[in-house]
Amino acid sequence: MAELLSGTKALRGRAELDLRLGPFDYRQTAGYYGIEDPLVALHLYAILGGTPGYRDLIGTASPQSSGDLRELLLQTVANPSHALFSEAEYLLREDPRIVERSLYHSILGAVADGAHTPTAIAARVGRQVTALSHALSVLRTAGFLRRREDVLRRRRPVLEVADPIVRFTDLVIDPYRAVYEDRRGRRALEQAEPTLRSQIYGPAFEQVAREWVARYAATETLGGPAGQVGTTVVNDARGRSQYEVDVVALPVDQALHDPHARILALGEAKDSDSPRKVVDLHRLERIRDLLIGRGYRAGDARLLVFGRSGFDAELADAARRRSDVELVDLERLGSGQ
């Protein structure tokens, strides 16, 4: 539809309003589907995202347990007879610019599987980087790919699949498509379970943590109102290591990529069956010290530990005794500040 207003089209320059409706976030999605269990809500959000139109395709289903969700998946996205099984293909067909669909599928599959730069994507699909520039541009403008900026450093943004159901199709459906089409969806989902946990649920938990900081965390929690929220990478030359920081929050008046930026909060979000431990807090403390040493104003940055399975007694005790540490579990992500 956007193409009707661009280039040499007759409607170019005639648009008076550009109204863009984004998908629901995690908390809104849970309420929309009436899901009370925060873990079930997280997993559904990781697979279907916050597209409200999918409600019409799954009826009145409101899964309240992991078993309920598994049965819903078997009836919908893992069922070759259901429209959601081919949703990714339908979405690609809707854009007239996408002609060589096999190439676009390959690019999306490569990004979903961990190739996040044009060079890495080109290596995966066997093309020259320059030969992919148009396709990558189309996928970004069409909303299939999004750019994730490092909020502290000026470096090439990473690319990630924007639509959860496309990522689910690439990682969970396509590798076992023949098994699904042979009506053995339950077995295929069991085979894909490690991928679901590491490449679907894990990244979704990190995204939900960033959503919470940007939209729901109280000013008292962060030490001020949040502006830009994203990620960064911090090198530790002495320790010969590199830290990927899941959550970095800047104040509302702070611009991106300022070498002396004030940092409001640093966070680590891990989707794990085990409670988070005090070592996770020590890791954040080390990251904060490194950033201070490089000129960032992070001395009063809050340290946020996000734990899907809660926190052990030592970490909980440390948090109670400190004003700069916040522990955020699924319950708090779903309804707290």
BAFIGU-879116 format. One record per residue (C-alpha): residue number from 1; residue in one letter; x, y, z. Coordinates in Angstrom, 1 decimal. Layout:
   n res      u      v      w
 NUM   a      X      Y      Z
...
END
This chain:
   n res      u      v      w
   1   m    0.0    0.0    0.0
   2   a    2.9    2.4    0.8
   3   e    4.1    2.0   -2.8
   4   l    1.0    3.7   -4.1
   5   l    2.2    7.0   -2.6
   6   s    5.8    6.9   -3.8
   7   g    8.0    7.1   -6.9
   8   t    6.1    8.0  -10.0
   9   k    2.7    6.7   -8.8
  10   a   -0.3    8.9   -9.4
  11   l   -1.0    9.3   -5.6
  12   r    2.6   10.6   -4.8
  13   g    2.4   13.6   -2.6
  14   r   -1.3   13.3   -1.9
  15   a   -1.1   11.6    1.5
  16   e   -2.1   13.8    4.4
  17   l   -1.9   11.2    7.2
  18   d    0.5    8.4    7.8
  19   l   -1.1    6.3   10.5
  20   r    1.1    3.3   11.5
  21   l   -0.4    0.7   13.8
  22   g    2.2   -1.4   15.5
  23   p    1.6   -4.8   17.1
  24   f    0.7   -5.4   20.7
  25   d    3.5   -5.8   23.2
  26   y    3.8   -8.7   25.6
  27   r    1.5   -7.3   28.3
  28   q   -1.2   -6.2   25.8
  29   t   -1.0   -9.6   24.0
  30   a   -1.6  -11.5   27.3
  31   g   -4.6   -9.4   28.1
  32   y   -5.9   -9.7   24.5
  33   y   -5.9  -13.4   24.6
  34   g   -7.0  -13.6   28.3
  35   i   -3.9  -15.6   29.4
  36   e   -3.3  -15.5   33.1
  37   d   -0.1  -17.6   33.2
  38   p    2.8  -15.3   32.4
  39   l    5.0  -18.1   31.0
  40   v    2.3  -19.3   28.6
  41   a    1.7  -15.7   27.5
  42   l    5.5  -15.2   26.9
  43   h    5.6  -18.4   24.7
  44   l    2.5  -17.4   22.7
  45   y    3.9  -13.9   22.2
  46   a    7.2  -15.4   21.1
  47   i    5.4  -17.5   18.4
  48   l    2.5  -15.3   17.2
  49   g    3.7  -11.9   18.3
  50   g    1.2   -9.1   18.9
  51   t   -0.7   -9.2   15.7
  52   p   -4.4   -8.9   16.7
  53   g   -5.7  -10.2   13.4
  54   y   -4.5  -13.7   14.4
  55   r   -7.3  -13.9   17.0
  56   d   -9.8  -14.4   14.1
  57   l   -7.7  -17.4   12.9
  58   i   -7.4  -19.2   16.3
  59   g  -11.0  -18.5   17.4
  60   t  -11.7  -18.1   21.1
  61   a   -8.7  -20.1   22.3
  62   s   -7.1  -18.8   25.5
  63   p   -4.4  -21.3   26.6
  64   q   -3.8  -21.3   30.3
  65   s   -1.1  -24.0   30.5
  66   s    1.9  -25.2   28.5
  67   g   -0.3  -28.2   27.5
  68   d   -3.0  -25.9   26.2
  69   l   -0.5  -23.9   24.2
  70   r    1.0  -27.1   22.7
  71   e   -2.4  -28.3   21.5
  72   l   -3.2  -24.8   20.1
  73   l    0.0  -24.9   18.1
  74   l   -0.8  -28.4   16.8
  75   q   -4.2  -27.2   15.6
  76   t   -2.9  -23.9   14.0
  77   v    0.7  -23.0   13.1
  78   a    1.8  -26.7   13.1
  79   n   -1.2  -27.9   11.1
  80   p   -0.8  -28.0    7.3
  81   s   -4.5  -27.4    6.9
  82   h   -4.6  -24.2    8.9
  83   a   -4.0  -20.8    7.3
  84   l   -1.3  -19.9    9.9
  85   f    0.9  -22.8    8.7
  86   s    1.5  -20.9    5.5
  87   e    1.3  -17.4    6.9
  88   a    4.9  -16.5    6.2
  89   e    4.5  -17.5    2.5
  90   y    1.2  -15.5    2.3
  91   l    3.0  -12.4    3.8
  92   l    5.8  -12.6    1.2
  93   r    3.3  -13.0   -1.7
  94   e    1.5   -9.8   -0.7
  95   d    4.4   -7.5   -1.6
  96   p    4.6   -7.1   -5.4
  97   r    8.3   -6.2   -5.1
  98   i    9.1   -9.8   -3.9
  99   v    9.5  -11.8   -7.1
 100   e   12.3  -14.2   -6.5
 101   r   10.7  -15.6   -3.3
 102   s   13.3  -18.4   -2.8
 103   l   16.0  -15.7   -2.3
 104   y   13.9  -13.8    0.2
 105   h   13.1  -17.0    2.1
 106   s   16.8  -17.8    2.2
 107   i   17.6  -14.3    3.6
 108   l   14.9  -14.5    6.3
 109   g   16.0  -18.0    7.2
 110   a   19.7  -16.9    7.5
 111   v   18.8  -13.9    9.7
 112   a   16.5  -16.1   11.9
 113   d   19.3  -18.6   12.3
 114   g   21.8  -16.0   13.5
 115   a   23.3  -14.1   10.5
 116   h   22.7  -10.5   11.5
 117   t   24.9   -8.5    9.1
 118   p   24.8   -8.3    5.3
 119   t   28.2  -10.0    5.0
 120   a   27.1  -12.9    7.2
 121   i   23.8  -13.2    5.3
 122   a   25.6  -13.2    1.9
 123   a   27.8  -16.0    3.2
 124   r   24.8  -18.1    4.2
 125   v   22.9  -17.7    1.0
 126   g   25.9  -17.9   -1.3
 127   r   25.6  -14.5   -2.9
 128   q   27.7  -11.4   -3.1
 129   v   26.9   -8.7   -0.6
 130   t   26.2   -6.2   -3.3
 131   a   23.7   -8.6   -4.9
 132   l   21.6   -8.6   -1.8
 133   s   21.3   -4.9   -1.2
 134   h   18.0   -4.5   -3.0
 135   a   16.4   -7.6   -1.4
 136   l   17.5   -6.4    2.1
 137   s   16.1   -3.0    1.5
 138   v   12.8   -4.5    0.4
 139   l   12.6   -6.7    3.4
 140   r   13.3   -3.8    5.7
 141   t   10.8   -1.4    4.2
 142   a    8.1   -4.2    4.0
 143   g    8.6   -4.8    7.8
 144   f   10.1   -8.4    7.5
 145   l   13.4   -7.2    8.9
 146   r   14.3   -4.5   11.4
 147   r   17.5   -2.9   12.4
 148   r   18.6   -3.0   16.0
 149   e   21.0   -0.2   16.9
 150   d   23.7   -0.3   19.4
 151   v   22.6    2.6   21.7
 152   l   26.1    3.5   22.8
 153   r   28.5    2.8   19.9
 154   r   28.4    3.9   16.3
 155   r   28.6    0.6   14.5
 156   r   26.7   -1.3   11.8
 157   p   23.2   -2.1   13.1
 158   v   22.3   -5.8   13.3
 159   l   19.4   -7.1   11.4
 160   e   16.7   -9.3   12.9
 161   v   13.4  -10.9   11.8
 162   a   10.7   -8.6   12.9
 163   d    7.6  -10.9   12.7
 164   p    7.7  -13.7   15.2
 165   i    5.6  -16.1   13.1
 166   v    8.1  -15.7   10.2
 167   r   10.9  -16.6   12.6
 168   f    8.9  -19.5   13.9
 169   t    8.3  -20.8   10.4
 170   d   12.0  -20.5    9.4
 171   l   13.3  -22.2   12.5
 172   v   10.7  -24.6   13.7
 173   i    8.5  -25.4   10.6
 174   d   10.8  -25.4    7.6
 175   p   13.5  -27.8    8.9
 176   y   10.8  -30.4    9.6
 177   r    8.2  -29.5    7.0
 178   a    7.9  -33.0    5.6
 179   v    7.1  -34.3    9.1
 180   y    4.4  -31.7    9.6
 181   e    2.9  -32.4    6.2
 182   d    2.8  -36.1    7.1
 183   r    0.6  -35.1   10.0
 184   r    3.1  -35.9   12.6
 185   g    3.2  -32.4   14.1
 186   r    3.6  -33.5   17.7
 187   r    6.8  -35.4   16.9
 188   a    8.1  -32.4   14.8
 189   l    7.5  -30.0   17.7
 190   e    9.4  -32.4   20.0
 191   q   12.3  -32.4   17.7
 192   a   12.3  -28.7   17.4
 193   e   12.1  -28.1   21.2
 194   p   15.8  -27.1   21.6
 195   t   15.4  -24.5   18.8
 196   l   12.2  -23.2   20.4
 197   r   13.9  -22.7   23.7
 198   s   17.1  -21.1   22.4
 199   q   16.1  -19.2   19.3
 200   i   12.4  -18.4   19.9
 201   y   11.7  -18.1   23.6
 202   g   15.1  -16.8   24.6
 203   p   15.2  -13.8   22.3
 204   a   11.5  -13.1   23.0
 205   f   12.3  -12.8   26.7
 206   e   15.1  -10.3   26.0
 207   q   12.7   -8.3   23.9
 208   v   10.0   -8.3   26.5
 209   a   12.6   -7.1   29.1
 210   r   13.4   -4.1   26.8
 211   e    9.6   -3.4   26.3
 212   w    9.1   -3.4   30.0
 213   v   11.9   -0.9   30.6
 214   a   10.7    1.4   27.8
 215   r    7.0    1.3   28.6
 216   y    6.2    0.1   32.1
 217   a    9.1    0.4   34.5
 218   a    8.4    3.1   37.1
 219   t   10.6    6.2   37.3
 220   e   11.6    5.1   40.8
 221   t   12.7    1.7   39.4
 222   l   15.1    3.2   36.8
 223   g   16.1    6.4   38.6
 224   g   14.4    8.6   36.0
 225   p   12.2    8.3   32.9
 226   a   13.6    6.1   30.1
 227   g   14.2    7.3   26.6
 228   q   16.1    5.1   24.1
 229   v   16.2    1.5   25.2
 230   g   18.3   -1.1   23.3
 231   t   21.4   -3.2   23.5
 232   t   25.2   -2.8   23.3
 233   v   28.4   -4.7   23.2
 234   v   31.2   -4.0   25.7
 235   n   34.7   -5.3   25.2
 236   d   36.8   -6.3   28.2
 237   a   40.5   -6.3   27.1
 238   r   41.8   -7.3   30.5
 239   g   39.5  -10.3   30.7
 240   r   39.8  -11.0   27.0
 241   s   36.1  -11.2   26.7
 242   q   33.1   -9.4   25.2
 243   y   29.8   -8.7   27.0
 244   e   26.6   -8.5   25.1
 245   v   24.3   -6.3   27.2
 246   d   20.6   -7.2   26.7
 247   v   19.1   -4.0   28.1
 248   v   20.6   -0.5   28.0
 249   a   18.3    2.4   29.0
 250   l   19.2    6.1   28.3
 251   p   17.4    9.1   29.8
 252   v   14.8   10.8   27.7
 253   d   17.1   13.8   27.0
 254   q   20.1   11.6   26.0
 255   a   21.0   11.1   22.3
 256   l   22.3    7.9   20.9
 257   h   26.0    7.2   20.4
 258   d   27.2   10.0   22.7
 259   p   30.6    8.9   24.0
 260   h   29.9   10.5   27.3
 261   a   26.2    9.4   27.6
 262   r   24.5    9.1   30.9
 263   i   23.2    5.5   31.3
 264   l   20.1    5.1   33.3
 265   a   20.0    1.3   33.6
 266   l   21.8   -1.9   32.5
 267   g   20.1   -5.2   32.4
 268   e   20.6   -8.9   31.7
 269   a   17.7  -11.1   30.7
 270   k   18.1  -14.8   30.5
 271   d   15.3  -17.3   29.7
 272   s   16.6  -20.2   31.9
 273   d   15.0  -22.9   34.0
 274   s   17.4  -22.1   36.8
 275   p   17.1  -19.1   39.2
 276   r   19.4  -16.2   38.5
 277   k   22.4  -16.0   40.8
 278   v   24.6  -13.3   42.3
 279   v   27.2  -14.0   39.5
 280   d   24.7  -12.3   37.2
 281   l   24.8   -9.2   39.3
 282   h   28.6   -9.3   39.4
 283   r   28.6   -9.4   35.6
 284   l   26.5   -6.3   35.4
 285   e   28.8   -4.6   37.9
 286   r   31.8   -5.4   35.8
 287   i   30.0   -4.0   32.7
 288   r   29.2   -0.8   34.5
 289   d   32.8   -0.4   35.7
 290   l   34.0   -0.9   32.1
 291   l   31.6    1.8   30.8
 292   i   32.7    4.2   33.5
 293   g   36.3    3.7   32.6
 294   r   35.5    4.6   29.0
 295   g   33.9    7.9   29.9
 296   y   30.2    7.0   30.1
 297   r   28.2    8.5   33.0
 298   a   27.1    5.2   34.5
 299   g   28.0    5.6   38.1
 300   d   24.4    5.7   39.3
 301   a   23.0    3.3   36.6
 302   r   20.5    0.8   38.0
 303   l   21.3   -2.9   37.5
 304   l   18.4   -4.9   36.4
 305   v   18.4   -8.7   36.6
 306   f   15.5  -10.3   34.6
 307   g   14.9  -14.0   35.5
 308   r   12.2  -16.2   34.0
 309   s   12.7  -18.7   36.8
 310   g   13.2  -16.2   39.7
 311   f   16.3  -15.6   41.8
 312   d   18.3  -17.6   44.4
 313   a   18.4  -16.5   48.0
 314   e   21.8  -14.9   47.8
 315   l   20.9  -12.6   44.9
 316   a   17.5  -11.8   46.5
 317   d   19.3  -10.8   49.7
 318   a   21.8   -8.7   47.8
 319   a   19.0   -6.8   46.0
 320   r   17.2   -6.1   49.3
 321   r   20.3   -4.5   50.7
 322   r   21.0   -2.3   47.7
 323   s   19.1    0.6   46.1
 324   d   20.8    0.2   42.7
 325   v   19.6   -3.3   42.0
 326   e   16.2   -4.4   40.7
 327   l   15.0   -8.0   40.2
 328   v   12.3   -8.5   37.6
 329   d   10.5  -11.8   37.2
 330   l    7.7  -12.8   34.8
 331   e    5.0  -11.6   37.2
 332   r    6.6   -8.2   37.4
 333   l    7.0   -8.1   33.6
 334   g    3.4   -8.9   33.2
 335   s    1.8   -6.5   35.7
 336   g    4.4   -4.7   37.8
 337   q    6.5   -1.6   37.5
END
